[in-house]
Amino acid sequence: MPLKIAIQMDPIDAIDIDADSSFRIAEEAQARGHELFYYTPDKLSYREGVVMARGWPLTVRREKGNHFTLGEEKDIDLSTQDVVWLRQDPPFDMGYITTTHILDMIHPKTLVVNDPFWVRNYPEKLLVLEFPDLTPPTMIARDLETLKSFKHEHGDIILKPLYGNGGAGVFRLDPNDRNLASLHELFAGINREPLIAQKFLPAVSAGDKRIILVDGEPVGAINRVPAAGETRSNMHVGGRPEKIGLSDRDLEICATIGPLLREKGQVFVGIDVIGDWLTEINVTSPTGIQELERFDGVNIAAKIWDAIEARLA
C-alpha cells in the first residue's frame, strides 16, 4: 500500500545526490510508490494541538542539477502522514532539540524515524557512555583542571565539542602539546557546554570505520581513511571512503548495542569504530548509504524501508 512520507531535512537544492543519504531514502520510497512531502525544519510548527509543516509535494530523480521537482506549497497536518523522517543535519542545538519535542506529539501514531524522544536523549557522543567496555577511555567535562588530569593520565588525546559534527572543532593533543588551556578558553567563549575527550587511537591512520545498522542489525561498513596530515577521517574534511568488511569485533559491538537501538526506535544508525573501539553512535542524521551501496552492491535503502514497512504492519 502506498504510504504518505514527510521528510524534514535541510534545503534539498544544495545536496550532493551521489552522497546524500536523505536523497537515497527518498529515491527508494518513490520507487516503491510512496508519496513524498518535503519541508525544512524552520517550517515545522505547533498550533492549538496540531503539528503542522509548510512544504511541498516532492519528486526526485538522479539527474545532477535537476534532481527534484516541487509541487505547490501547502500546509499539512503531520499526523495525516504515515512516516515522518527526522533528517536535518546537526548541530544538535536547542533548535534541533525543539523539533524532537514537537514531533514527539505525533509519534508513534505517525511513525517518526528515528524515534525523536530517543534521538534527543541519545545524541552521538553520549549514547556510547552506556557501553564503557566497548569504548576507549573517555571523559566529558567542562572544568579545565579535570580535563588536564585526563590528558596527564593518557598523554595523547582527542578533544572535541560534545555536540559538534562533521569533524568540526576536533583537535589532537599529543604529549608535547601545550594548547589545552587555550582551546578550553576558546570553547568556553562559544558556549556553556562540556567538552568530550578520548584517548587517541593510533589505529585511526588505517581508517575510521562507519558501520550501518538497520533496526539494530549491521548491514555493512565503509572505511574512511584520513587525508595525508589529517587526524580526522570525516568525508566532510577530505576523508577517503574505501571498501571494507565487518570483523568479529565489529559484530560483537553491533550485537551488544543492536537490541537497545531496535528497542528505542533507532531504525537507521551509523556507528564509528576505530580499531577495536566504538567511538560514536550516530542517530541524528547518519550518512554512508550511497558509498556502502556502491562498494557492496547491496540496496541499503531498501533494507531501511523494509524495516519501516514491517514496523507499520
C-alpha positions as CSV (number, residue, x, y, z in Angstrom):
1,M,0.0,0.0,0.0
2,P,1.4,3.4,-0.9
3,L,2.5,5.4,2.2
4,K,2.5,9.2,2.8
5,I,6.0,10.2,3.7
6,A,7.1,13.6,5.0
7,I,10.9,14.3,5.1
8,Q,12.2,17.0,7.4
9,M,15.6,17.9,6.0
10,D,18.0,20.7,5.1
11,P,17.4,22.5,1.8
12,I,17.2,19.9,-1.0
13,D,18.7,22.1,-3.7
14,A,22.1,22.1,-2.1
15,I,22.6,18.3,-1.6
16,D,25.1,16.1,-3.4
17,I,22.8,13.4,-5.0
18,D,25.8,11.0,-5.2
19,A,26.4,11.1,-1.4
20,D,23.3,12.3,0.4
21,S,21.5,9.6,2.4
22,S,18.2,11.5,2.6
23,F,18.1,11.7,-1.2
24,R,18.7,7.9,-1.4
25,I,15.9,7.2,1.1
26,A,13.5,9.5,-0.8
27,E,14.5,7.8,-4.1
28,E,13.8,4.3,-2.8
29,A,10.5,5.4,-1.2
30,Q,9.4,6.9,-4.6
31,A,10.4,3.7,-6.4
32,R,8.0,1.8,-4.0
33,G,5.1,4.1,-5.0
34,H,5.1,6.1,-1.8
35,E,4.0,9.8,-1.8
36,L,6.7,12.3,-0.7
37,F,6.3,15.6,1.0
38,Y,9.4,17.8,1.9
39,Y,9.9,20.6,4.3
40,T,12.8,22.3,6.1
41,P,12.9,22.3,10.0
42,D,12.0,26.0,10.2
43,K,8.7,25.2,8.5
44,L,7.7,22.9,11.4
45,S,5.1,24.3,13.8
46,Y,2.7,23.5,16.6
47,R,-0.7,25.3,16.7
48,E,-3.6,24.6,19.1
49,G,-2.9,20.9,19.4
50,V,-1.9,20.3,15.8
51,V,1.7,19.6,14.5
52,M,2.0,21.3,11.1
53,A,4.6,21.6,8.4
54,R,4.6,24.0,5.4
55,G,6.3,22.4,2.4
56,W,5.9,20.8,-1.0
57,P,5.0,17.5,-2.6
58,L,8.3,16.2,-3.8
59,T,9.5,14.2,-6.8
60,V,13.2,13.2,-7.0
61,R,15.3,12.0,-9.9
62,R,19.0,11.1,-10.3
63,E,20.0,14.0,-12.6
64,K,22.6,16.4,-11.4
65,G,21.4,19.9,-11.4
66,N,17.8,18.7,-11.9
67,H,17.3,16.3,-9.1
68,F,13.9,17.3,-7.7
69,T,10.6,18.9,-8.6
70,L,8.4,20.6,-6.0
71,G,4.6,20.8,-6.2
72,E,2.5,23.7,-4.9
73,E,3.5,24.9,-1.4
74,K,0.9,24.0,1.3
75,D,0.4,23.4,5.0
76,I,-0.2,19.8,6.1
77,D,-1.1,18.2,9.4
78,L,1.8,15.8,10.0
79,S,-0.4,13.4,11.9
80,T,-2.0,12.6,8.5
81,Q,1.3,11.1,7.3
82,D,2.3,7.5,7.8
83,V,6.0,8.3,8.3
84,V,7.9,11.4,9.1
85,W,11.7,11.4,8.6
86,L,13.8,13.4,11.1
87,R,16.8,14.1,8.7
88,Q,18.2,17.6,9.2
89,D,21.9,17.7,9.9
90,P,23.3,18.7,13.3
91,P,24.5,20.8,15.2
92,F,22.5,19.2,17.9
93,D,21.4,22.6,19.4
94,M,18.2,23.8,21.0
95,G,16.6,24.3,17.6
96,Y,17.2,20.7,16.8
97,I,16.0,19.6,20.2
98,T,12.8,21.6,19.9
99,T,11.9,19.8,16.6
100,T,12.2,16.5,18.5
101,H,9.8,17.7,21.2
102,I,7.2,18.8,18.6
103,L,7.5,15.6,16.6
104,D,7.0,13.6,19.8
105,M,3.4,14.8,19.8
106,I,2.5,12.8,16.7
107,H,4.7,9.7,17.4
108,P,4.0,6.8,17.4
109,K,0.6,7.2,15.7
110,T,2.6,8.7,12.9
111,L,5.9,6.8,12.8
112,V,8.8,9.2,13.2
113,V,12.2,7.9,12.1
114,N,14.4,7.9,14.1
115,D,12.2,8.0,17.3
116,P,12.6,11.7,18.3
117,F,12.4,11.0,22.1
118,W,15.5,8.8,21.9
119,V,17.3,10.9,19.3
120,R,17.0,13.7,21.9
121,N,18.2,11.5,24.8
122,Y,20.9,9.6,22.8
123,P,22.9,12.1,20.8
124,E,26.0,10.7,19.1
125,K,28.7,11.2,21.7
126,L,26.5,10.4,24.7
127,L,24.9,7.1,23.9
128,V,28.4,5.5,23.8
129,L,28.7,6.2,27.5
130,E,26.2,3.3,28.0
131,F,28.9,0.9,26.8
132,P,32.2,1.7,28.6
133,D,33.6,-1.7,27.8
134,L,33.4,-1.0,24.1
135,T,34.9,2.5,24.1
136,P,38.3,4.0,24.5
137,P,38.9,5.9,27.8
138,T,36.5,8.9,27.6
139,M,35.8,12.0,29.7
140,I,33.1,14.6,29.5
141,A,33.9,17.7,31.5
142,R,33.7,21.5,31.5
143,D,36.3,22.0,34.2
144,L,39.8,22.7,32.9
145,E,41.6,21.0,35.7
146,T,39.6,17.9,35.3
147,L,40.4,17.8,31.6
148,K,44.1,18.4,32.4
149,S,44.1,15.4,34.7
150,F,42.7,13.2,31.9
151,K,45.4,14.4,29.5
152,H,48.1,13.9,32.1
153,E,46.9,10.3,32.5
154,H,46.6,9.4,28.8
155,G,49.1,11.7,27.2
156,D,47.8,11.7,23.7
157,I,44.1,12.7,23.4
158,I,41.4,13.9,21.1
159,L,39.4,16.9,22.3
160,K,36.1,18.0,20.6
161,P,32.8,19.7,21.2
162,L,30.2,17.5,22.8
163,Y,27.6,18.4,20.2
164,G,29.7,19.0,17.2
165,N,29.5,17.2,13.9
166,G,31.4,16.6,10.6
167,G,34.8,16.8,12.2
168,A,34.5,20.5,13.1
169,G,36.4,21.5,16.1
170,V,38.2,18.2,16.6
171,F,41.8,18.5,18.0
172,R,44.5,16.0,18.7
173,L,46.6,17.0,21.7
174,D,49.7,14.8,21.8
175,P,52.1,14.5,24.8
176,N,54.1,17.6,23.7
177,D,51.0,19.8,23.0
178,R,50.5,22.8,25.2
179,N,47.2,24.1,23.8
180,L,44.6,22.5,26.1
181,A,44.1,25.7,28.2
182,S,43.9,27.9,25.1
183,L,41.4,25.5,23.5
184,H,39.3,25.4,26.6
185,E,39.2,29.2,26.7
186,L,38.2,29.2,23.0
187,F,35.4,26.7,23.5
188,A,34.2,28.4,26.8
189,G,33.8,31.6,24.8
190,I,31.5,30.0,22.3
191,N,29.0,28.1,24.6
192,R,28.5,26.7,28.1
193,E,28.6,23.0,27.1
194,P,31.1,20.4,28.3
195,L,33.8,19.0,26.1
196,I,34.5,15.4,25.3
197,A,38.0,14.0,25.5
198,Q,39.0,10.5,24.4
199,K,42.3,8.7,24.4
200,F,43.9,9.0,20.9
201,L,43.7,5.7,18.9
202,P,46.7,5.4,16.6
203,A,44.7,2.9,14.5
204,V,42.8,5.8,13.0
205,S,45.7,6.1,10.5
206,A,44.3,2.9,8.9
207,G,40.8,4.4,8.9
208,D,37.7,5.1,10.9
209,K,35.0,2.5,10.1
210,R,31.4,3.6,9.6
211,I,29.1,0.7,10.2
212,I,25.4,1.0,9.2
213,L,22.8,-0.7,11.3
214,V,19.2,-1.1,10.2
215,D,16.8,-1.8,13.1
216,G,19.7,-2.9,15.2
217,E,21.3,-5.2,12.6
218,P,24.6,-4.5,10.9
219,V,24.2,-4.3,7.1
220,G,27.8,-3.3,6.1
221,A,30.6,-0.8,6.6
222,I,32.8,1.6,4.8
223,N,36.3,2.6,5.9
224,R,37.1,6.4,6.0
225,V,40.8,7.0,5.7
226,P,42.2,10.4,6.8
227,A,43.8,12.6,4.2
228,A,47.6,13.0,4.5
229,G,48.5,15.1,7.5
230,E,45.0,14.8,9.0
231,T,43.7,13.1,12.2
232,R,40.1,13.5,11.2
233,S,38.6,10.9,8.8
234,N,35.2,12.6,8.2
235,M,34.4,12.8,4.5
236,H,33.4,16.4,5.0
237,V,37.1,17.2,5.6
238,G,38.7,15.0,2.9
239,G,38.5,11.5,4.3
240,R,38.6,8.9,1.6
241,P,35.9,6.1,1.7
242,E,37.0,2.6,0.8
243,K,35.5,-0.9,0.8
244,I,35.9,-2.9,4.0
245,G,34.2,-5.9,5.7
246,L,33.0,-6.5,9.2
247,S,35.4,-8.0,11.7
248,D,34.5,-10.3,14.6
249,R,35.0,-7.3,16.9
250,D,32.6,-5.2,14.8
251,L,30.0,-7.9,15.0
252,E,30.5,-8.2,18.8
253,I,29.9,-4.4,19.1
254,C,26.8,-4.5,17.0
255,A,25.4,-7.5,18.9
256,T,25.9,-5.6,22.1
257,I,24.3,-2.3,21.1
258,G,21.8,-3.5,18.5
259,P,19.0,-4.6,20.8
260,L,18.9,-1.2,22.5
261,L,18.8,0.6,19.2
262,R,15.9,-1.5,18.0
263,E,14.0,-1.1,21.3
264,K,14.3,2.6,21.1
265,G,13.2,3.0,17.6
266,Q,16.5,3.9,16.0
267,V,15.9,2.4,12.6
268,F,18.8,3.9,10.7
269,V,22.1,4.3,12.7
270,G,25.7,4.8,11.8
271,I,28.4,3.8,14.3
272,D,32.0,4.8,14.2
273,V,34.7,2.2,15.1
274,I,38.4,2.8,15.2
275,G,40.5,-0.4,15.6
276,D,38.6,-2.4,18.2
277,W,36.8,0.6,19.8
278,L,33.4,2.2,19.4
279,T,33.7,6.0,19.4
280,E,30.3,7.3,18.3
281,I,26.7,6.1,17.7
282,N,25.2,8.4,15.2
283,V,21.4,8.6,15.4
284,T,20.5,12.2,14.4
285,S,21.3,12.2,10.7
286,P,23.6,9.3,9.8
287,T,25.2,9.0,6.4
288,G,27.1,6.5,4.3
289,I,24.3,4.6,2.5
290,Q,25.3,5.5,-1.0
291,E,29.0,4.7,-0.5
292,L,28.1,1.4,1.0
293,E,25.7,0.5,-1.8
294,R,28.4,1.3,-4.4
295,F,31.1,-0.8,-2.6
296,D,28.9,-3.8,-1.6
297,G,26.2,-3.8,-4.3
298,V,23.5,-4.1,-1.7
299,N,20.4,-1.9,-1.6
300,I,20.7,-0.5,1.9
301,A,17.8,2.0,1.3
302,A,15.5,-1.0,0.6
303,K,16.5,-2.6,3.8
304,I,15.6,0.6,5.7
305,W,12.2,0.8,4.0
306,D,11.6,-3.0,4.6
307,A,12.2,-2.3,8.3
308,I,9.9,0.7,8.4
309,E,7.1,-1.1,6.5
310,A,7.5,-4.0,8.9
311,R,7.0,-1.7,11.9
312,L,3.9,-0.2,10.3
313,A,2.5,-3.6,9.6
